[in-house]
Amino acid sequence: MTEPLAVVVGATGALGGAIAHRLRARGLPVLAVARSADALAALSADDEGIAGCATDIGDDAAGEAITAALNERDLPVRMVVQAAGLPALGGLDAVEPSALGAAVALKLGGLLRLVRAADPWLGEASRIVALGGHYGAEPSPHVPGAGVTNAALANLVRQLADAYGSRGITAHLVAPGPADTDRLRRLSAAQASSRGVDVEDVLAERRDESPLGALVTPHQVGWAVATLLDPEASALTGSTLALDMGARRGI
């Protein structure tokens, strides 16, 4: 049987990297997609099962680059993951209105580019996975970009589930709460500076959103995405898998 592979966009980020390594642990070769060729080389240095594709998923040329890389391998694609992160946009009082559209274009447009590029190699039991976030369901004025984009992403995932279901392909949104990464600390430092408070105060606020007083870890996100490879995960198609440490208050 031909060995399938996974495609992970944003693979050099903390969450994307954790996903790539977890998929490798499940035995899948990974085509890692990111803008930086140097970061991709570092990711694959200790694992020959990870190959890099340097391209910007926010650009239409990314689809051509991913298609070319898959053409070289001509293997079934078991899973595609859009895990590209959003830039910091600021709070509702500071965000540039045009930046909201740009964020949606990056995450949703990037997902469509990825799916279309991999389409010829997707088949029965393939998974389409988008990494969203808690604020898509729990809006907060301190992260309007994440809230607006991830709410729209949930809608697109539902559409993809409907469009690809007849081929036995499922679509999933994985929505972590604030994750314990360097990116969160950078964003928290910027917010702390604008508010005139200590960065640890801002991080404590993020932890306090959870009844457990904890942040999600990249390893937990990688575990959740890899779990979607299981046959039973087809029951989740079109839905959102919340990894928010209990922070979501809606029923």
C-alpha positions as YAML, in Angstrom:
chain: A
units: angstrom
residues:
- id: 1
  name: MET
  ca: [0.00, 0.00, 0.00]
- id: 2
  name: THR
  ca: [1.28, 3.48, -0.85]
- id: 3
  name: GLU
  ca: [2.16, 5.38, 2.31]
- id: 4
  name: PRO
  ca: [0.08, 8.57, 2.70]
- id: 5
  name: LEU
  ca: [1.42, 11.88, 3.93]
- id: 6
  name: ALA
  ca: [0.23, 15.03, 5.71]
- id: 7
  name: VAL
  ca: [0.61, 18.66, 4.70]
- id: 8
  name: VAL
  ca: [1.01, 21.17, 7.54]
- id: 9
  name: VAL
  ca: [0.93, 24.91, 6.78]
- id: 10
  name: GLY
  ca: [2.54, 27.07, 9.46]
- id: 11
  name: ALA
  ca: [4.73, 24.15, 10.48]
- id: 12
  name: THR
  ca: [7.54, 26.30, 11.86]
- id: 13
  name: GLY
  ca: [5.31, 27.93, 14.47]
- id: 14
  name: ALA
  ca: [4.93, 26.53, 17.98]
- id: 15
  name: LEU
  ca: [1.54, 24.95, 17.30]
- id: 16
  name: GLY
  ca: [2.25, 23.92, 13.72]
- id: 17
  name: GLY
  ca: [5.55, 22.36, 14.78]
- id: 18
  name: ALA
  ca: [3.87, 20.39, 17.55]
- id: 19
  name: ILE
  ca: [1.28, 19.16, 15.06]
- id: 20
  name: ALA
  ca: [3.94, 18.12, 12.55]
- id: 21
  name: HIS
  ca: [5.88, 16.16, 15.16]
- id: 22
  name: ARG
  ca: [2.74, 14.46, 16.48]
- id: 23
  name: LEU
  ca: [1.74, 13.40, 12.96]
- id: 24
  name: ARG
  ca: [5.24, 12.02, 12.45]
- id: 25
  name: ALA
  ca: [4.79, 10.02, 15.65]
- id: 26
  name: ARG
  ca: [1.65, 8.57, 14.06]
- id: 27
  name: GLY
  ca: [3.79, 7.42, 11.14]
- id: 28
  name: LEU
  ca: [2.91, 10.04, 8.53]
- id: 29
  name: PRO
  ca: [5.57, 11.76, 6.43]
- id: 30
  name: VAL
  ca: [4.96, 15.51, 6.59]
- id: 31
  name: LEU
  ca: [5.22, 18.18, 3.92]
- id: 32
  name: ALA
  ca: [5.90, 21.24, 6.07]
- id: 33
  name: VAL
  ca: [4.86, 24.58, 4.56]
- id: 34
  name: ALA
  ca: [6.12, 27.94, 5.83]
- id: 35
  name: ARG
  ca: [7.62, 31.17, 4.53]
- id: 36
  name: SER
  ca: [11.15, 30.69, 5.89]
- id: 37
  name: ALA
  ca: [13.36, 28.14, 4.16]
- id: 38
  name: ASP
  ca: [15.86, 28.37, 7.03]
- id: 39
  name: ALA
  ca: [13.19, 27.61, 9.65]
- id: 40
  name: LEU
  ca: [11.96, 24.68, 7.55]
- id: 41
  name: ALA
  ca: [15.51, 23.33, 7.30]
- id: 42
  name: ALA
  ca: [15.84, 23.50, 11.08]
- id: 43
  name: LEU
  ca: [12.52, 21.68, 11.53]
- id: 44
  name: SER
  ca: [13.52, 18.84, 9.22]
- id: 45
  name: ALA
  ca: [17.18, 18.61, 10.28]
- id: 46
  name: ASP
  ca: [16.60, 15.75, 12.74]
- id: 47
  name: ASP
  ca: [13.80, 14.00, 10.89]
- id: 48
  name: GLU
  ca: [14.08, 12.92, 7.28]
- id: 49
  name: GLY
  ca: [10.33, 12.28, 7.32]
- id: 50
  name: ILE
  ca: [9.69, 16.05, 7.27]
- id: 51
  name: ALA
  ca: [10.20, 17.82, 3.93]
- id: 52
  name: GLY
  ca: [9.97, 21.58, 3.51]
- id: 53
  name: CYS
  ca: [8.02, 23.72, 1.04]
- id: 54
  name: ALA
  ca: [8.94, 27.39, 1.39]
- id: 55
  name: THR
  ca: [6.00, 29.54, 0.31]
- id: 56
  name: ASP
  ca: [3.60, 32.16, 1.69]
- id: 57
  name: ILE
  ca: [0.11, 30.71, 2.11]
- id: 58
  name: GLY
  ca: [-1.27, 34.24, 1.90]
- id: 59
  name: ASP
  ca: [-0.24, 34.40, -1.76]
- id: 60
  name: ASP
  ca: [-1.98, 32.59, -4.63]
- id: 61
  name: ALA
  ca: [1.41, 31.25, -5.74]
- id: 62
  name: ALA
  ca: [1.42, 29.07, -2.61]
- id: 63
  name: GLY
  ca: [-1.14, 26.76, -4.16]
- id: 64
  name: GLU
  ca: [1.10, 26.17, -7.15]
- id: 65
  name: ALA
  ca: [4.10, 25.53, -4.88]
- id: 66
  name: ILE
  ca: [2.22, 22.97, -2.77]
- id: 67
  name: THR
  ca: [0.82, 21.26, -5.86]
- id: 68
  name: ALA
  ca: [4.33, 21.03, -7.34]
- id: 69
  name: ALA
  ca: [5.70, 19.51, -4.13]
- id: 70
  name: LEU
  ca: [2.88, 16.96, -4.01]
- id: 71
  name: ASN
  ca: [3.36, 16.15, -7.69]
- id: 72
  name: GLU
  ca: [6.95, 15.20, -6.97]
- id: 73
  name: ARG
  ca: [5.80, 12.70, -4.34]
- id: 74
  name: ASP
  ca: [2.48, 11.63, -5.90]
- id: 75
  name: LEU
  ca: [1.27, 10.06, -2.64]
- id: 76
  name: PRO
  ca: [-2.20, 10.07, -1.09]
- id: 77
  name: VAL
  ca: [-2.75, 12.97, 1.31]
- id: 78
  name: ARG
  ca: [-4.21, 11.75, 4.59]
- id: 79
  name: MET
  ca: [-4.49, 15.15, 6.23]
- id: 80
  name: VAL
  ca: [-4.02, 18.83, 5.43]
- id: 81
  name: VAL
  ca: [-3.66, 21.33, 8.27]
- id: 82
  name: GLN
  ca: [-3.92, 25.11, 8.03]
- id: 83
  name: ALA
  ca: [-2.06, 26.26, 11.14]
- id: 84
  name: ALA
  ca: [-0.67, 29.58, 9.92]
- id: 85
  name: GLY
  ca: [-0.78, 32.15, 12.71]
- id: 86
  name: LEU
  ca: [-2.26, 35.64, 12.56]
- id: 87
  name: PRO
  ca: [-0.19, 38.78, 13.04]
- id: 88
  name: ALA
  ca: [-0.86, 40.92, 16.09]
- id: 89
  name: LEU
  ca: [-3.58, 43.42, 15.19]
- id: 90
  name: GLY
  ca: [-4.20, 45.18, 18.49]
- id: 91
  name: GLY
  ca: [-7.40, 45.68, 20.43]
- id: 92
  name: LEU
  ca: [-10.72, 46.95, 19.14]
- id: 93
  name: ASP
  ca: [-9.72, 50.53, 19.91]
- id: 94
  name: ALA
  ca: [-6.54, 50.30, 17.81]
- id: 95
  name: VAL
  ca: [-7.00, 47.71, 15.06]
- id: 96
  name: GLU
  ca: [-6.89, 49.01, 11.50]
- id: 97
  name: PRO
  ca: [-10.23, 48.19, 9.85]
- id: 98
  name: SER
  ca: [-8.50, 46.90, 6.73]
- id: 99
  name: ALA
  ca: [-6.41, 44.54, 8.86]
- id: 100
  name: LEU
  ca: [-9.51, 42.53, 9.73]
- id: 101
  name: GLY
  ca: [-10.08, 41.74, 6.07]
- id: 102
  name: ALA
  ca: [-6.42, 40.88, 5.61]
- id: 103
  name: ALA
  ca: [-6.56, 38.45, 8.54]
- id: 104
  name: VAL
  ca: [-9.61, 36.70, 7.10]
- id: 105
  name: ALA
  ca: [-7.92, 36.54, 3.70]
- id: 106
  name: LEU
  ca: [-4.85, 34.90, 5.22]
- id: 107
  name: LYS
  ca: [-6.60, 32.22, 7.27]
- id: 108
  name: LEU
  ca: [-9.58, 31.44, 5.04]
- id: 109
  name: GLY
  ca: [-7.92, 32.15, 1.71]
- id: 110
  name: GLY
  ca: [-4.94, 30.10, 2.88]
- id: 111
  name: LEU
  ca: [-7.19, 27.18, 3.78]
- id: 112
  name: LEU
  ca: [-8.82, 27.25, 0.36]
- id: 113
  name: ARG
  ca: [-5.43, 27.42, -1.38]
- id: 114
  name: LEU
  ca: [-4.24, 24.43, 0.64]
- id: 115
  name: VAL
  ca: [-7.33, 22.33, 0.01]
- id: 116
  name: ARG
  ca: [-7.39, 23.09, -3.71]
- id: 117
  name: ALA
  ca: [-3.69, 22.32, -4.07]
- id: 118
  name: ALA
  ca: [-4.06, 18.96, -2.33]
- id: 119
  name: ASP
  ca: [-7.44, 18.05, -3.84]
- id: 120
  name: PRO
  ca: [-6.18, 15.51, -6.42]
- id: 121
  name: TRP
  ca: [-4.52, 13.50, -3.64]
- id: 122
  name: LEU
  ca: [-7.38, 13.62, -1.13]
- id: 123
  name: GLY
  ca: [-9.54, 10.53, -0.82]
- id: 124
  name: GLU
  ca: [-11.65, 8.37, 1.45]
- id: 125
  name: ALA
  ca: [-10.91, 9.16, 5.14]
- id: 126
  name: SER
  ca: [-8.71, 12.17, 4.34]
- id: 127
  name: ARG
  ca: [-8.96, 15.01, 6.85]
- id: 128
  name: ILE
  ca: [-9.11, 18.76, 6.27]
- id: 129
  name: VAL
  ca: [-8.12, 20.56, 9.47]
- id: 130
  name: ALA
  ca: [-8.05, 24.26, 10.28]
- id: 131
  name: LEU
  ca: [-6.53, 25.67, 13.44]
- id: 132
  name: GLY
  ca: [-8.83, 28.37, 14.78]
- id: 133
  name: GLY
  ca: [-9.23, 29.67, 18.29]
- id: 134
  name: HIS
  ca: [-11.36, 30.17, 21.35]
- id: 135
  name: TYR
  ca: [-12.18, 33.80, 20.59]
- id: 136
  name: GLY
  ca: [-14.20, 32.81, 17.54]
- id: 137
  name: ALA
  ca: [-16.91, 31.63, 19.95]
- id: 138
  name: GLU
  ca: [-16.11, 33.89, 22.92]
- id: 139
  name: PRO
  ca: [-15.61, 37.39, 21.45]
- id: 140
  name: SER
  ca: [-13.26, 39.75, 23.28]
- id: 141
  name: PRO
  ca: [-12.41, 43.36, 22.37]
- id: 142
  name: HIS
  ca: [-8.73, 42.80, 23.11]
- id: 143
  name: VAL
  ca: [-8.40, 40.35, 20.16]
- id: 144
  name: PRO
  ca: [-10.90, 41.40, 17.46]
- id: 145
  name: GLY
  ca: [-8.80, 39.93, 14.65]
- id: 146
  name: ALA
  ca: [-8.78, 36.46, 16.19]
- id: 147
  name: GLY
  ca: [-12.47, 36.63, 17.02]
- id: 148
  name: VAL
  ca: [-13.67, 37.72, 13.59]
- id: 149
  name: THR
  ca: [-11.33, 35.43, 11.66]
- id: 150
  name: ASN
  ca: [-11.95, 32.30, 13.68]
- id: 151
  name: ALA
  ca: [-15.72, 32.77, 13.60]
- id: 152
  name: ALA
  ca: [-15.53, 32.96, 9.81]
- id: 153
  name: LEU
  ca: [-13.21, 29.95, 9.74]
- id: 154
  name: ALA
  ca: [-15.83, 27.83, 11.52]
- id: 155
  name: ASN
  ca: [-18.31, 28.72, 8.79]
- id: 156
  name: LEU
  ca: [-15.88, 27.77, 6.02]
- id: 157
  name: VAL
  ca: [-15.06, 24.44, 7.68]
- id: 158
  name: ARG
  ca: [-18.77, 23.63, 7.73]
- id: 159
  name: GLN
  ca: [-18.95, 24.41, 4.01]
- id: 160
  name: LEU
  ca: [-15.94, 22.20, 3.28]
- id: 161
  name: ALA
  ca: [-17.51, 19.36, 5.25]
- id: 162
  name: ASP
  ca: [-20.61, 19.60, 3.05]
- id: 163
  name: ALA
  ca: [-18.63, 19.94, -0.19]
- id: 164
  name: TYR
  ca: [-16.22, 17.05, 0.43]
- id: 165
  name: GLY
  ca: [-18.40, 14.67, 2.42]
- id: 166
  name: SER
  ca: [-19.58, 12.72, -0.60]
- id: 167
  name: ARG
  ca: [-15.95, 11.69, -1.18]
- id: 168
  name: GLY
  ca: [-15.58, 10.43, 2.39]
- id: 169
  name: ILE
  ca: [-13.39, 13.44, 3.28]
- id: 170
  name: THR
  ca: [-14.05, 15.19, 6.59]
- id: 171
  name: ALA
  ca: [-13.36, 18.78, 7.68]
- id: 172
  name: HIS
  ca: [-12.59, 19.92, 11.21]
- id: 173
  name: LEU
  ca: [-11.90, 23.09, 13.15]
- id: 174
  name: VAL
  ca: [-9.61, 22.78, 16.17]
- id: 175
  name: ALA
  ca: [-10.03, 25.80, 18.44]
- id: 176
  name: PRO
  ca: [-7.44, 26.18, 21.23]
- id: 177
  name: GLY
  ca: [-7.73, 28.74, 23.98]
- id: 178
  name: PRO
  ca: [-4.72, 30.98, 24.68]
- id: 179
  name: ALA
  ca: [-1.69, 28.74, 24.17]
- id: 180
  name: ASP
  ca: [1.52, 28.81, 26.20]
- id: 181
  name: THR
  ca: [3.83, 29.96, 23.41]
- id: 182
  name: ASP
  ca: [6.43, 32.66, 22.79]
- id: 183
  name: ARG
  ca: [3.88, 34.36, 20.54]
- id: 184
  name: LEU
  ca: [1.39, 34.70, 23.39]
- id: 185
  name: ARG
  ca: [4.09, 36.19, 25.57]
- id: 186
  name: ARG
  ca: [5.04, 38.71, 22.88]
- id: 187
  name: LEU
  ca: [1.41, 39.72, 22.40]
- id: 188
  name: SER
  ca: [0.92, 39.93, 26.16]
- id: 189
  name: ALA
  ca: [4.02, 42.11, 26.49]
- id: 190
  name: ALA
  ca: [2.67, 44.52, 23.87]
- id: 191
  name: GLN
  ca: [-0.70, 44.64, 25.60]
- id: 192
  name: ALA
  ca: [0.93, 45.15, 28.99]
- id: 193
  name: SER
  ca: [2.95, 48.05, 27.62]
- id: 194
  name: SER
  ca: [-0.11, 49.78, 26.19]
- id: 195
  name: ARG
  ca: [-2.00, 49.35, 29.46]
- id: 196
  name: GLY
  ca: [0.90, 50.25, 31.71]
- id: 197
  name: VAL
  ca: [0.82, 46.95, 33.61]
- id: 198
  name: ASP
  ca: [3.23, 44.06, 34.08]
- id: 199
  name: VAL
  ca: [3.24, 41.30, 31.44]
- id: 200
  name: GLU
  ca: [2.67, 38.70, 34.16]
- id: 201
  name: ASP
  ca: [-0.59, 40.44, 35.02]
- id: 202
  name: VAL
  ca: [-1.78, 40.04, 31.44]
- id: 203
  name: LEU
  ca: [-0.74, 36.37, 31.36]
- id: 204
  name: ALA
  ca: [-2.56, 35.81, 34.64]
- id: 205
  name: GLU
  ca: [-5.71, 37.25, 33.05]
- id: 206
  name: ARG
  ca: [-5.43, 34.73, 30.23]
- id: 207
  name: ARG
  ca: [-5.01, 31.86, 32.71]
- id: 208
  name: ASP
  ca: [-7.94, 33.11, 34.75]
- id: 209
  name: GLU
  ca: [-10.23, 32.65, 31.74]
- id: 210
  name: SER
  ca: [-9.96, 28.91, 32.47]
- id: 211
  name: PRO
  ca: [-11.52, 27.21, 35.51]
- id: 212
  name: LEU
  ca: [-8.24, 25.29, 35.71]
- id: 213
  name: GLY
  ca: [-6.18, 28.47, 35.70]
- id: 214
  name: ALA
  ca: [-4.09, 27.05, 32.89]
- id: 215
  name: LEU
  ca: [-3.04, 27.75, 29.32]
- id: 216
  name: VAL
  ca: [-3.26, 25.22, 26.50]
- id: 217
  name: THR
  ca: [0.08, 23.68, 25.50]
- id: 218
  name: PRO
  ca: [1.31, 23.03, 21.95]
- id: 219
  name: HIS
  ca: [1.55, 19.32, 22.79]
- id: 220
  name: GLN
  ca: [-2.16, 19.24, 23.62]
- id: 221
  name: VAL
  ca: [-2.98, 20.87, 20.29]
- id: 222
  name: GLY
  ca: [-0.78, 18.35, 18.46]
- id: 223
  name: TRP
  ca: [-2.54, 15.50, 20.28]
- id: 224
  name: ALA
  ca: [-5.98, 16.76, 19.28]
- id: 225
  name: VAL
  ca: [-5.08, 17.13, 15.60]
- id: 226
  name: ALA
  ca: [-3.46, 13.69, 15.45]
- id: 227
  name: THR
  ca: [-6.53, 12.15, 17.10]
- id: 228
  name: LEU
  ca: [-8.56, 13.24, 14.08]
- id: 229
  name: LEU
  ca: [-6.74, 10.53, 12.11]
- id: 230
  name: ASP
  ca: [-8.73, 7.89, 13.99]
- id: 231
  name: PRO
  ca: [-11.65, 6.39, 12.04]
- id: 232
  name: GLU
  ca: [-14.07, 7.43, 14.79]
- id: 233
  name: ALA
  ca: [-13.23, 11.10, 14.20]
- id: 234
  name: SER
  ca: [-15.43, 11.14, 11.10]
- id: 235
  name: ALA
  ca: [-18.34, 11.77, 13.50]
- id: 236
  name: LEU
  ca: [-16.86, 15.22, 14.16]
- id: 237
  name: THR
  ca: [-16.94, 16.47, 10.58]
- id: 238
  name: GLY
  ca: [-17.96, 20.10, 10.21]
- id: 239
  name: SER
  ca: [-17.74, 20.75, 13.93]
- id: 240
  name: THR
  ca: [-15.37, 22.64, 16.22]
- id: 241
  name: LEU
  ca: [-13.16, 20.77, 18.66]
- id: 242
  name: ALA
  ca: [-12.69, 23.18, 21.56]
- id: 243
  name: LEU
  ca: [-9.38, 23.04, 23.46]
- id: 244
  name: ASP
  ca: [-10.06, 26.02, 25.70]
- id: 245
  name: MET
  ca: [-9.40, 24.66, 29.19]
- id: 246
  name: GLY
  ca: [-13.06, 25.25, 30.01]
- id: 247
  name: ALA
  ca: [-12.91, 28.96, 29.13]
- id: 248
  name: ARG
  ca: [-15.94, 28.90, 26.85]
- id: 249
  name: ARG
  ca: [-19.02, 29.92, 28.83]
- id: 250
  name: GLY
  ca: [-21.68, 29.41, 26.15]
- id: 251
  name: ILE
  ca: [-23.81, 26.28, 26.22]
...
